[in-house]
Amino acid sequence: MFLPFSTLAQTSKNISLGSSLTALKDGDSSWPSPSGEFAFGFREVAKDGFLLAIWFDEIPNKTIVWSANRDNLVPKGSKVELTVDGEFILNDATGKRIWYTQSAGSGVAYASMLDTGNFVLANRSSSYVWESFSHPTDTILPSQTLNQNGILYARYTATNYSTGRFLFSLQPDGNLVLATTNFPQDTLNEAYWSVENPNTGFRFIFNESGFMYVTSKNGSLLSTISSTMVSMKDFYQRATLEYNGVFRHYVYPKNTSSSSGRWDMAWSTSSYEPPNICTSIMESRGGGASKLLRIDQTLTMTGIRGTKGYVAPEWFKRLPITAKVDIYSYGILLLEIIFCRKHFDAAVEDEGPTILADWAYDCYKQNQLHQLFKNNDEAMHDMKMVEKYVMIAIWCIQEDPSLRPNMKKVTLMLEGTVEVSAPPDPSSFISSIL
């Protein structure tokens, strides 16, 4: 049941040396897989901005599952070519090299778009010299695996395919994690979800039945991440790290007459009970709640409404501790992600913006959120979405624990399934009991 790879024949259409594709508007710039379910080629995702990508080709929205140049779109007239010496190279319209596989001289005889969604360069013995499955972007497909150090990076927004602020990785220590990055750098910052397989986790597998699990080097099962069973005959599948940091398994009916016309969620990391967020952060910083605070932060700082660290105020007020303390931590983390800055910044001259949570609420209340995004043109063009995320974060950091939503509701609000109402002042509860 837990076989990682297909037992079906890997049928393919060979793409010969010297073949090429050119990025064209309203043109056929792709190579299909034998079944037609996948295609490799150019997709225009912005005005005169093309991705070299792989996508589901038999569904209306042509969902992209891989790309070569996510951080460097190319214009019309750009070309990808499998050269006679076996190099696979993407050049822009001026002939400048944008991306390549470094496969020249390695015996490449042909390329192929497989029915699994894997694009491969193969030698005369049909052994793979290079494959897209070994270089994922934000999505993995059934029969695909992540080995130690394998990483998925979320896209920046729903419509911007560049590298975003979250990663999903099987770490060198064997643990499977979701984490924020040190954006705009792609290095790991803070893990906010993990499955521990200390010193044993070797491979993360997404098999054709829809199961996701971690194995050791000898193939033994260590952790079952999802046991949702899906019929490959009836459904397309993908597992994607979304731009909002949630890792989701999606299915899409192959029978178009019964299709809802959209991807339905089969499972997500919010369905898997995560470890304690506060504990994870404390351990990564050396332990102890006090180590989450700067030395010069105190509970009585003049002109500042209490400490806004990752730790919920219940810890300091001797109030009952519940699972809602993790929701508070998530809210602070969400604000940091939205605004690309830490929760406390002593370097600012104006005392108002020093505490991110206070400043965010004040700007939200005064309809001045644009003040926090003066240098972010993309956010300025979609302030409605930004406001929604800020409202969700403010609900999470309510100092009255009973007002904070549970994680399931947070996920539904992020997805847009549940409407986000206007949050109250987060500090009103603590102020009333002091």
Secondary structure as GFF3:
##gff-version 3
##sequence-region A 1 434
A	DSSP	beta_strand	14	16	.	.	.	ID=ss1
A	DSSP	beta_strand	20	22	.	.	.	ID=ss2
A	DSSP	beta_strand	30	32	.	.	.	ID=ss3
A	DSSP	beta_strand	38	46	.	.	.	ID=ss4
A	DSSP	beta_strand	49	56	.	.	.	ID=ss5
A	DSSP	beta_strand	64	67	.	.	.	ID=ss6
A	DSSP	beta_strand	79	82	.	.	.	ID=ss7
A	DSSP	beta_strand	88	91	.	.	.	ID=ss8
A	DSSP	beta_strand	97	100	.	.	.	ID=ss9
A	DSSP	beta_strand	110	113	.	.	.	ID=ss10
A	DSSP	beta_strand	119	122	.	.	.	ID=ss11
A	DSSP	beta_strand	128	131	.	.	.	ID=ss12
A	DSSP	three_ten_helix	132	134	.	.	.	ID=ss13
A	DSSP	beta_strand	139	140	.	.	.	ID=ss14
A	DSSP	beta_strand	144	147	.	.	.	ID=ss15
A	DSSP	beta_strand	151	155	.	.	.	ID=ss16
A	DSSP	beta_strand	163	170	.	.	.	ID=ss17
A	DSSP	beta_strand	176	181	.	.	.	ID=ss18
A	DSSP	beta_strand	188	195	.	.	.	ID=ss19
A	DSSP	beta_strand	203	206	.	.	.	ID=ss20
A	DSSP	beta_strand	212	215	.	.	.	ID=ss21
A	DSSP	beta_strand	221	226	.	.	.	ID=ss22
A	DSSP	beta_strand	235	241	.	.	.	ID=ss23
A	DSSP	beta_strand	247	253	.	.	.	ID=ss24
A	DSSP	beta_strand	264	268	.	.	.	ID=ss25
A	DSSP	three_ten_helix	269	271	.	.	.	ID=ss26
A	DSSP	alpha_helix	277	284	.	.	.	ID=ss27
A	DSSP	three_ten_helix	289	292	.	.	.	ID=ss28
A	DSSP	alpha_helix	314	317	.	.	.	ID=ss29
A	DSSP	alpha_helix	324	339	.	.	.	ID=ss30
A	DSSP	three_ten_helix	352	354	.	.	.	ID=ss31
A	DSSP	alpha_helix	356	365	.	.	.	ID=ss32
A	DSSP	three_ten_helix	369	373	.	.	.	ID=ss33
A	DSSP	alpha_helix	377	380	.	.	.	ID=ss34
A	DSSP	alpha_helix	383	396	.	.	.	ID=ss35
A	DSSP	three_ten_helix	401	403	.	.	.	ID=ss36
A	DSSP	alpha_helix	407	415	.	.	.	ID=ss37
A	DSSP	alpha_helix	428	433	.	.	.	ID=ss38
###
